[in-house]
Amino acid sequence: MAEFLELETQDGVRMPWNVLPGTKQEAANCVVPIAAIYTPIKPFPNMPVLPYAPLRCRTCRSVLNPFAIVDFAAKIWICPFCFQRNHFPPQYDSISEEHLPAELFPQYTSIEYESPGENPSSCSSPVYMFVVDTCIIEEEMAFLRSALSQAIDLLPDNSLVGLITFGTLVHVHELGFGQLAKTYVFKGSKDVSKEQLLEQMSFFLKKPKPATGVIAGARDGLSTESISRFLLPASDCGFALNSVLEELQNDPWQVPTDQRATRCTSTALSVAACLLGACVPGSGARIMAFVGGPSTEGPGAIVSKNLSEPIRSHKDLDKDSAPYYNKAVRFYEGLAKQLVHQGHILDLFACALDQVGVAELKVAVERTGGLVVLAESFGHSVFKESLRRVFQSGDYDLGLSSNYLCLILERAVEVECNITFSFILILICSGIFEINCSKDIKVQGIIGPCASLGKKGQLSSDTVIGQGNTSAWKMCGMDKSTTLCLIFDIVKKETPELAVQPSSNQFYFQFLTYYQHANGQMRVRATTLSRRWVTGPGTIQDLIAGFDQEAAAVAMARLVSFKMEVEAEFDPIRWLDKALIHLCSQFGEYQKDSPSSFSLSPRLSIFPQFMFHLRRSQFVQVFNNSPDETAYFRMILNRENVANSIVMIQPSLISYSFHSAPEPALLDVAAISADRILLLDSYFTVVVFHGANIAQWRKAGYHSQQEHQAFAQLLQAPSDDADSIVKERFPVPRLVVCDQHGSQARFLLAKLNPSATYNTDAPLPGGDILFTDDVSFEVFLDHLQRLTVQ
C-alpha cells in the first residue's frame, strides 16, 4: 500500500480503484464503488502557492493542469476534460518547454492560488455564538462555567462573541450593555422568525448606517452599533462575558420529580441562527451549542416531559414508533438549510448520561461542517480537552477554516454562466468545493460534511448517494483533516473498439476548493488526477494491481452507514456479505466447488478481514448503542481520513512485554497474556490493558522499587504512547486503564476476534474466553470460501 500512501501524501486522495473499469457493467461487477476519498485542505509543506488567478478553460471552467496538451509555438493549451483549445493570455507569452509555469510541472498535480491583493482578514473576524444549556445540575454547571471561561481566554482578540442561554425560556444576552445585565427572553415552545426577532430586539431603534459595499449590504444595513449590542470583540467583552458566566445559575423553574426538565434546545438554536443571519450573514460564524440533556420543548423536542415515557431507541426508529423523531428531523433539516444559506456552522457538545438528540441534530451539524463531541459529563476530559483543542494553536490545532461571504460565488455557481471567477470574487468567497471529470464519468454524490449547491448538469448522475444532483457543494466549515468521499458512476455502456489510442484510455478528475486560509487570504486549491481505465479480456489483473484495500473498506463503511439511514428495509450484514462474496468470486482464484483451492491476491487478501470487523463495528451493529451514539460514530467516520477511519473499523493492538520491544499484535483473544500489556486504539477509546500478573505486580508496588526499574519502564511505555494518541486526536478519545478480568476489560474484549468462546472445543491455555455468539474470523473465512466457489 506504500504507493497509495504516496499518492495521498502528494494530493490528499485515496481511491479504492486506481485502475478503473472502462464500462458501466464492469464497474458494477467490481462491487466496491468507484470513489475518491479526498481531504480538501490537507497541509502539504512543499505545495506551491501561486500569487495570481488560475487560468481556466473557456468551456468547462477547469483549471490549467499538468495533463493539458500545450502547443508552445501557437501559445495554445488543450483541456484534457473537454478537449477545448484555449489561448494563453499575454502574461504567459514567455512559456516554452524549458520555461514552464508551475501549474504545468508534472509533480504539481495539487497547487494553490492566492491573490497578492488586500488581505481580507480585517473584515473577516471569526464569530462565536455560545448557546448554553442551563437545565443541568449545579455540579455540571460549575464544570461548564469553568470550561467556557478557559475557552473564552483562548479566543482571538479580533473574534466576535455572543451568548445565548436556554432552559424553559431562551435568553439572549446583550453584552454591549456593560452597566447592567440585560437579556431578551423568548418563549421556548414557539419558533421565532428573523423578522420577529428583529422586531422584539428593536434593532432598528437606532438609525442604520447607509449600506456601502458588499459587507454592509450583506448585513441588510444594520449599523455597527446595533450589531455590537450582541456581538462584541473578545478583547472588549471578556469581563462582561465572564461576569455573566460566573452568575449563571440553573434554570429556575421547578421540575416535578416525575418529569424531565423543560429544555427548548431547538428554539435556542433557531434564535441563534436568526440572530447571526441578521448580524453577520455569510461570515465565518460558529454556533457552539452545549447541551446537557434531552430536548422536551419546542419543534425539535425528542421526548415528552413525562419520565415514564422512554427516549426513542433503535427499535422504536425501526418500527416508526418514535412520535417526536420525524418532526424534529424536519425542523433541523430546515435549520440546516438556513445555516447553509447564511454560511454558518453548528458545533454540538453533548454531555449527558442520557440522550440529548444527536441523531436528530446530525443533519444540521453535518451539512454545515460542524464539530461534534459526545461525553458523559461537562467535567469529563473528553469534553474539556476537545473544547480546548478547538481554540488552541500549535502542534495539535485543528486548522479550522470558515466560510466567508459565499453568497456571490454561490449565485454564480447556480446560474452556471460563463463567468470568469476573478480573484476579486475569490477574495470574498470561500467554502465551495467543485469537481470536473471526463465525459464518461458522472458524480453520484458526496458522503461527508457538505451541502449540495444544486448545480445539476452533465456531470450529475441520475443515481444519488449522499449530497448529489450537483457538481458543486458548499462547505461552511472544514479543518485540515476534513475528508469527503465522492462516489462516481461510469456511464460508458458500450465496449470500446480494440484499437484504442494510447492517449484515450485515461480518466481525469479535478477538485477545486475555495477556502479561507489561516492567514486570512482566500485561496483556491486545484487537485488534478489521472487514472487509467481498462476493459475487455485480461482486465482483472490490472484492476487488482490498482486496488487499495484500506480505501475500499472506508468507502464501504461510509456507504453502508448511509444506506442504513435512508433505506427502510436495508439489511447491512446481508448486503456486506453479498458484496464480499461477489468480489471474491470475481477476483479470486479457485476451482469450482473446491474451497481449499481458493486464494486471493495480496492486493485483496486483507479486505475480507476489514469486512469482518466492519460487520462487528459500531457503524453496523447498533445493539447496545443508543441512536445518539450511532449518529455520533457515523458523523466522525464521515469526516475523517482513511488512516483514522481504518482504526475505527479495525482497531490497532500493540503488545508490550519483557521479552520483546513493543510490537503489533493480532486483534484476537489469543493476544491476551498474564505477563503482557496491550494497548488498543479503537479511535473513540484508547485502552491500556494489564495482564493478570502485570496487574498483580503493579498493585504490589514493584514498579516503585529500585531493583525493578525495567518493570516501571514497561508500565510507562504504553501510558506514554496512549497519551500521544490522545493529544493528536479530535475529538479526544476516552482513555481506559484496566486489568485482566476487571469490569472495564470489556472495552478491549468487545473488539477482539472471538477465536475462543464458551462453546469452543479447545479453549486457550490462559483460560480467557469471550462470552459471545459471534463467529470467529476463521469460521467467517471458511464460510466465505465455501460460498465463493459455488
FIGU-476891 format. One record per residue (C-alpha): x, y, z; residue in three letters. Coordinates in steps of 0.5 Angstrom, whole numbers, plus 2048, in hexadecimal, padded with zeros to 3 digits. Example, Ala and Ser with C-alpha at 12.3 -4.5 7.8 and 13.67 -1.06 7.14 Angstrom:
<atoms>
8197F7810ala/81B7FE80Eser/
</atoms>
This chain:
<atoms>
800800800met/806804800ala/8058077F9glu/7FE8097FBphe/80080D801leu/8058107FDglu/7FF8137F9leu/7FC8157FFglu/802819801thr/80281C7FAgln/7FB81E7F9asp/7F781C7FFgly/7F38177FBval/7F280F7FCarg/7EE80B7F7met/7EB8047F8pro/7ED8037F1trp/7F38077EEasn/7F28037E7val/7EA8047E5leu/7E67FF7E2pro/7E48027DBgly/7DD8017DAthr/7D68017DFlys/7D67FA7DFgln/7DD7F87E1glu/7DC7FE7E6ala/7D67FA7E9ala/7DA7F47E9asn/7DF7F77EEcys/7DA7F87F3val/7DF7FD7F7val/7DC8037F5pro/7E18087F0ile/7E280D7F5ala/7E78127F8ala/7E98147FFile/7EB81B7FFtyr/7EE820804thr/7ED827801pro/7F282B805ile/7F7825808lys/7FD829809pro/803828804phe/80982B806pro/80C82B7FFasn/80682D7FBmet/8078347F7pro/80283A7F8val/80283E7F2leu/8018457F3pro/7FC8467EDtyr/7F58447EBala/7F483D7E8pro/7F483C7E0leu/7ED8397DEarg/7EA8357D8cys/7E58397D5arg/7E08347D4thr/7E082F7DAcys/7E48347DFarg/7E982F7E1ser/7F08327E3val/7F68317DFleu/7FA82B7E2asn/8008267E0pro/7FB8227DCphe/7FA8277D7ala/7FD8277D0ile/80182D7CEval/8038307C8asp/8088357C9phe/8098377C2ala/8028397C2ala/80183B7C9lys/7FB8367CAile/7F98317CFtrp/7F482C7CEile/7F082A7D4cys/7F08227D6pro/7E98237D8phe/7E58257D2cys/7EB8267CDphe/7E982D7CCgln/7EF8317C9arg/7F18377CEasn/7F683D7CChis/7FA83F7D2phe/7FA8467D4pro/7FF84B7D3pro/80384A7DAgln/8048437D7tyr/8088457D1asp/80F8437D3ser/80D83C7D4ile/8118367D1ser/81382F7D2glu/8198327D6glu/8158377DAhis/80E8347DCleu/8098387E1pro/8098347E8ala/8028317E6glu/80582D7E0leu/80A82A7E4phe/8088227E5pro/80A8227ECgln/8058277EEtyr/7FE8247EDthr/7FC8287F3ser/7FD82F7F3ile/7FA8357F6glu/7F983C7F4tyr/7F98427F9glu/7F884A7F7ser/7FD84E7F9pro/7F88547FAgly/7F5857800glu/7F5852806asn/7ED851808pro/7EF84F80Fser/7ED856812ser/7E685580Fcys/7E584D811ser/7E584D818ser/7E384681Apro/7DC84681Eval/7DB841824tyr/7D4841827met/7D483D82Dphe/7CD83982Eval/7CD836835val/7C8832839asp/7C6833840thr/7C282D841cys/7C782A845ile/7C982884Cile/7CE82D850glu/7D482984Fglu/7D3828848glu/7D2830847met/7D983184Bala/7DC82D846phe/7D9830840leu/7DB837843arg/7E2835844ser/7E383283Dala/7E083883Aleu/7E483D83Eser/7EA83A83Bgln/7E7839834ala/7E6841834ile/7ED842836asp/7F083F830leu/7EB84282Bleu/7EF847826pro/7EE84E828asp/7EB850822asn/7E684B822ser/7DE84D824leu/7DB849829val/7D484982Bgly/7D0845831leu/7C9841831ile/7C783D837thr/7C1839837phe/7BC83483Bgly/7B583583Cthr/7B683C838leu/7BB83F833val/7C0845836his/7C3849831val/7C984D835his/7CA854833glu/7D2854834leu/7D285B832gly/7CE85E837phe/7D485D83Dgly/7D1862842gln/7CB85C844leu/7CA855842ala/7C585683Clys/7C1850839thr/7BC84F834tyr/7B7849835val/7B4844830phe/7AE83F832lys/7B2838831gly/7AB83582Eser/7AB83A828lys/7AF83A822asp/7B2841820val/7B3844819ser/7B8849818lys/7B384F817glu/7B084D81Egln/7B784D821leu/7B985481Eleu/7B2857820glu/7B3854827gln/7BA856828met/7B985D825ser/7BF85D820phe/7BC86381Cphe/7BB868822leu/7C286B820lys/7C286D819lys/7C6868815pro/7CC86B811lys/7CC86B80Apro/7CD865806ala/7D4865803thr/7D885F7FFgly/7D7858800val/7D7857807ile/7D285D809ala/7CE85A804gly/7CE853807ala/7CC85680Earg/7C685980Basp/7C886080Dgly/7C985E814leu/7CD863818ser/7D386181Cthr/7D0864822glu/7CA85F821ser/7CF859820ile/7D385B826ser/7CE85A82Barg/7CE85282Aphe/7D5851826leu/7DB85482Aleu/7E2853828pro/7E584E82Dala/7EA85382Fser/7E5858832asp/7DF853834cys/7E484F838gly/7E285283Fphe/7DA85283Eala/7DA84B83Bleu/7DE848841asn/7D984C845ser/7D3849842val/7D6842843leu/7D884384Aglu/7D184584Cglu/7CE840847leu/7C983B84Bgln/7C583584Aasn/7BE836846asp/7BA83984Cpro/7B383584Atrp/7B283084Fgln/7B282984Cval/7AD82484Fpro/7B081D851thr/7AC81984Casp/7AE81E846gln/7B4820842arg/7B7827841ala/7B382C83Cthr/7B982C837arg/7B8830831cys/7BE82F82Dthr/7BB82F826ser/7B8836828thr/7BF83982Aala/7C3836824leu/7BE83A820ser/7BE840823val/7C6840823ala/7C583E81Bala/7C184481Acys/7C584981Eleu/7CB84781Aleu/7C7848814gly/7C584F816ala/7CC851818cys/7D184D814val/7CF84980Epro/7D484680Agly/7D984780Fser/7DD842813gly/7D9841819ala/7D883A81Darg/7D2839822ile/7D5835827met/7D083182Bala/7D182E832phe/7CB829833val/7CA82583Agly/7C4821839gly/7BE820834pro/7BA825831ser/7B3825833thr/7B082B831glu/7AF82F82Agly/7AF82C823pro/7B6828824gly/7B382482Aala/7B681D82Aile/7B181A830val/7AC81D835ser/7AD81F83Clys/7AA81983Fasn/7AF815842leu/7AB80F841ser/7AC80F839glu/7B380D837pro/7B7810832ile/7B780D82Barg/7BB80782Aser/7BE804823his/7B87FF824lys/7B3805824asp/7B680881Eleu/7B680281Aasp/7AE80181Clys/7AD80881Aasp/7AA809822ser/7AE80F824ala/7A9814824pro/7AE81A824tyr/7B381881Ftyr/7B181A818asn/7AE82081Blys/7B582281Eala/7B9820818val/7B5824813arg/7B682A818phe/7BD829818tyr/7BD828810glu/7BA82F810gly/7BF832815leu/7C582E811ala/7C283280Alys/7C283980Egln/7C9838810leu/7CC83680Aval/7C983B806his/7CC84080Bgln/7D283D80Bgly/7D283B813his/7D5835817ile/7D183181Cleu/7D682D821asp/7D3829826leu/7D682782Dphe/7D1822830ala/7D3820837cys/7CE81C83Bala/7CD81583Dleu/7C681583Aasp/7C5816832gln/7C481D830val/7C281D829gly/7C981C825val/7C5817820ala/7C081D81Eglu/7C582281Eleu/7CA81E81Alys/7C7821813val/7C9829816ala/7D0827818val/7D2823812glu/7CF82880Darg/7D382E810thr/7D982A811gly/7D982B819gly/7DC82781Eleu/7D9822823val/7DB82082Aval/7D881B82Eleu/7DA81A835ala/7D681783Cglu/7D781E83Fser/7DA82583Ephe/7DF823843gly/7E281D83Fhis/7E981E83Cser/7E681C835val/7E2823835phe/7E7827839lys/7ED825834glu/7E882582Eser/7E682C82Fleu/7ED82F831arg/7EF82C82Aarg/7EA830826val/7EE836828phe/7F5834829gln/7FA836825ser/801832824gly/80282A822asp/7FB828823tyr/7F782D821asp/7F182B81Cleu/7F3830817gly/7EC833816leu/7E9836810ser/7E383A810ser/7DE83C80Aasn/7DE844809tyr/7D9847804leu/7D8841800cys/7D28447FDleu/7D48487F7ile/7D88417F5leu/7D283D7F6glu/7CE8417F2arg/7D38417ECala/7D38397EDval/7CB8397EDglu/7CB83D7E7val/7D08397E3glu/7D283E7DFcys/7D983F7DBasn/7DB8447E1ile/7E38447E2thr/7E48437E9phe/7E88497EAser/7ED84A7F0phe/7E88507F2ile/7E384B7F3leu/7E78457F6ile/7EA84A7FCleu/7E384B7FFile/7E08447FEcys/7E283D801ser/7E0836803gly/7DE8347FCile/7E082D7F9phe/7DF82C7F2glu/7E18267EDile/7E28257E6asn/7E481E7E3cys/7E481A7DCser/7DE81A7D8lys/7DD8127D9asp/7DC8137E1ile/7D78167E5lys/7D68187ECval/7D18157F0gln/7D28197F7gly/7D781A7FDile/7D6817803ile/7D981C808gly/7D882380Cpro/7D6827806cys/7CF829803ala/7CD8297FBser/7CD82F7F7leu/7C882C7F2gly/7CD82D7EClys/7CA8287E8lys/7CD8277E1gly/7D08227DDgln/7D581F7E3leu/7CF81D7E7ser/7CD8167E8ser/7C58147E8asp/7C78107EEthr/7C88147F4val/7CC8127FAile/7CD817800gly/7CD81E7FDgln/7CC81D7F6gly/7C98207F0asn/7CE8257EFthr/7D68267EEser/7D782C7F3ala/7D682C7FAtrp/7D6831800lys/7DB82F806met/7D983480Bcys/7DF832810gly/7E482D80Fmet/7EB82B812asp/7F2829810lys/7EF821811ser/7E882280Ethr/7E781D809thr/7E281C803leu/7E0815800cys/7DE8167F9leu/7DA8117F5ile/7DB8107EEphe/7D780D7E8asp/7DA80A7E2ile/7D580C7DCval/7D88097D6lys/7D48037D4lys/7D78007CEglu/7DD7FC7CEthr/7E38017CApro/7E67FE7C4glu/7EC7FA7C5leu/7F07FF7C1ala/7F18047C6val/7F580A7C6gln/7FA80A7CCpro/7F88117CEser/7F18107CEser/7F180B7D4asn/7F18107D9gln/7EC8137DEphe/7ED81A7E1tyr/7EB81D7E7phe/7EC8247EAgln/7EA8267F1phe/7E982E7F2leu/7E98307FAthr/7E88377FBtyr/7E9839802tyr/7EC83E807gln/7F383C80Ahis/7F583E811ala/7F984480Easn/7F284780Cgly/7F3846805gln/7EE843800met/7F283D7FDarg/7F08387F7val/7F38317F7arg/7F382D7F1ala/7F48267F1thr/7F48227EAthr/7F481B7EAleu/7F58167E4ser/7F380F7E4arg/7F48097DFarg/7EE8057DDtrp/7EE7FE7DAval/7E87FA7D7thr/7E77F37D4gly/7EB7ED7D5pro/7F17ED7DAgly/7EF7F37DEthr/7EE7EF7E4ile/7F67EF7E6gln/7F67F77E4asp/7F07F87E9leu/7F37F47EEile/7FA7F87EEala/7F77FE7EFgly/7F27FC7F5phe/7F38007FBasp/7F07FB801gln/7F0801806glu/7ED806802ala/7E88017FFala/7E67FF807ala/7E5806808val/7E0807802ala/7DC801804met/7DC80380Bala/7D980A809arg/7D4807804leu/7D1802809val/7D080780Eser/7CD80C809phe/7C8806807lys/7C680480Emet/7C480B80Fglu/7C080C808val/7BD805806glu/7B880380Bala/7B87FB809glu/7C07FB809phe/7C47F580Casp/7CB7F780Dpro/7CE7F180Eile/7CB7ED808arg/7CD7F3804trp/7D47F3806leu/7D57EB806asp/7D27EB7FFlys/7D77F17FCala/7DD7ED7FFleu/7DA7E67FCile/7D97E97F5his/7E07ED7F6leu/7E47E77F8cys/7E17E37F2ser/7E27E87EDgln/7EA7E97EFphe/7EC7E37F3gly/7EF7DC7F0glu/7EC7D67F1tyr/7E97CF7EFgln/7E17CF7EFlys/7DF7CB7F5asp/7E57CB7F8ser/7E67CF7FEpro/7ED7CD7FFser/7EF7D07F8ser/7ED7D77FAphe/7F27DC7FAser/7F37E47FAleu/7F87E87F7ser/7FC7EC7FDpro/7F97F27FAarg/7F27F07FCleu/7F47EB802ser/7F27F0808ile/7EC7F2805phe/7E87EC808pro/7EB7EE80Fgln/7E97F580Ephe/7E27F380Cmet/7E17EE812phe/7E37F4817his/7DE7F9814leu/7D97F4815arg/7DA7F481Carg/7DB7FB81Dser/7D7801820gln/7D5803819phe/7D17FD817val/7D07FA81Egln/7CB7FE821val/7C97FA827phe/7CB7FC82Easn/7CC80382Basn/7C780982Bser/7C580D825pro/7C9813827asp/7D080E828glu/7CF80B821thr/7CE81281Eala/7D4815821tyr/7D880F81Fphe/7D6810818arg/7D7817818met/7DE81681Aile/7DF811815leu/7DC81580Fasn/7E181B810arg/7E8817812glu/7ED81580Dasn/7EF80E80Bval/7F480C810ala/7F080E816asn/7E980B813ser/7ED804813ile/7EF80581Aval/7E780681Bmet/7E6800817ile/7EB7FB819gln/7EF7FE820pro/7F67FD821ser/7F97F9826leu/8007FA829ile/8047F582Eser/8097F7833tyr/80D7F1837ser/8137F083Aphe/8157EB834his/8157F082Eser/8147F782Cala/80D7FA82Bpro/80A7F6825glu/8037F6821pro/7FF7F0824ala/7F97EC821leu/7F37EF822leu/7F17E9825asp/7EF7E682Cval/7F67E282Cala/7FA7E882Dala/7F87E9834ile/7FD7E6839ser/7FE7E7840ala/8057EA83Fasp/8047EF83Aarg/8017F6839ile/7FC7F7833leu/7FB7FE830leu/7F47FE82Cleu/7F3804828asp/7EC804825ser/7EC80B824tyr/7E680D828phe/7E980982Ethr/7F0808830val/7F1802835val/7F7800839val/7F67F983Bphe/7FB7F6840his/7FB7EE840gly/7FA7EB847ala/8017EA849asn/8037F1847ile/7FD7F484Bala/7FF7F0851gln/8067F2851trp/8037FA850arg/7FF7F9856lys/8057F685Aala/8087FD858gly/80E7F9855tyr/80F7FF850his/811804856ser/8177FF858gln/81E801855gln/81F7FA853glu/8197F984Fhis/81A7FF84Agln/8197FB844ala/8127FA846phe/811801848ala/813803840gln/80F7FD83Eleu/809800841leu/80A80783Fgln/80B806838ala/804804836pro/80280A83Aser/80680F836asp/80480C830asp/7FD80D832ala/7FE814834asp/80181682Dser/7FB813829ile/7F681782Eval/7FA81D82Dlys/7FA81D825glu/7F281B824arg/7EC81F824phe/7E781D827pro/7EB81B82Dval/7EA81382Epro/7E9810834arg/7EF80D838leu/7ED80783Cval/7F2804840val/7F07FD842cys/7F27F6845asp/7F17EF842gln/7EB7EC845his/7E97F3847gly/7E27F6845ser/7E57FB840gln/7E97F683Dala/7E27F6839arg/7E57FC834phe/7EA7F7832leu/7E67F0831leu/7E17F382Dala/7E67F5828lys/7EA7EE827leu/7E87E9823asn/7E57E3827pro/7E97DD825ser/7E87DA82Cala/7E17DB82Fthr/7DD7D7834tyr/7DB7D282Easn/7E27D182Cthr/7E47CA82Casp/7EB7CC82Eala/7EC7D2832pro/7F27D6832leu/7F87D4837pro/7F77DA83Bgly/7EF7D983Cgly/7ED7DF839asp/7E77DE835ile/7E17E3832leu/7DA7E2834phe/7D77E482Dthr/7D37E0828asp/7D77E4822asp/7DB7DF81Eval/7E37E081Dser/7E77E2817phe/7E97DB816glu/7E17D9815val/7E07DF811phe/7E57DE80Cleu/7E37D780Casp/7DC7D880Ahis/7DF7DE805leu/7E37D9801gln/7DD7D4801arg/7D87D97FEleu/7DD7DC7FAthr/7DF7D57F6val/7D87D37F5gln/
</atoms>
